[in-house]
Amino acid sequence: MHLFIRSVTVKHAASAAAALQFAGDVCAYVNKTYQVNMRCGMEVFGHLRIHWLLDMDSADAGMAMNQKMMGDAAYQALLGKGKDFWVKGSLKDKLIRLPR
């Protein structure tokens, strides 16, 4: 079992609520389209970071899903709508192996 975490920093506090709504829209699309359970949330203290979390059976399954998403025009268009929310260069991905 693996946990994928994508994090990004919100550019302005004034757009934090809209950015979190956008993150929820991304989750809804991914969950419906790929039949997964992606979740998202925002850090409570410190920097305005949004995190998307997704449990995966294996790293290979995650790579296969990512490959599909790269070719998904609707998903790519959705991501484009949120591009102005984020601090440039702040996107970070982590893949954590979990004990069974």
Stockholm file with secondary structure:
# STOCKHOLM 1.0

chainA/1-100         MHLFIRSVTVKHAASAAAALQFAGDVCAYVNKTYQVNMRCGMEVFGHLRIHWLLDMDSADAGMAMNQKMMGDAAYQALLGKGKDFWVKGSLKDKLIRLPR
#=GR chainA/1-100 SS CEEEEEEEEBSCGGGHHHHHHHHHHHHHHHHHHHCCCCEEEECSSSSCEEEEEEEESCHHHHHHHHHHHHTCHHHHHHHHHTGGGBCTTCCEEEEEECCC
#=GC SS_cons         CEEEEEEEEBSCGGGHHHHHHHHHHHHHHHHHHHCCCCEEEECSSSSCEEEEEEEESCHHHHHHHHHHHHTCHHHHHHHHHTGGGBCTTCCEEEEEECCC
//
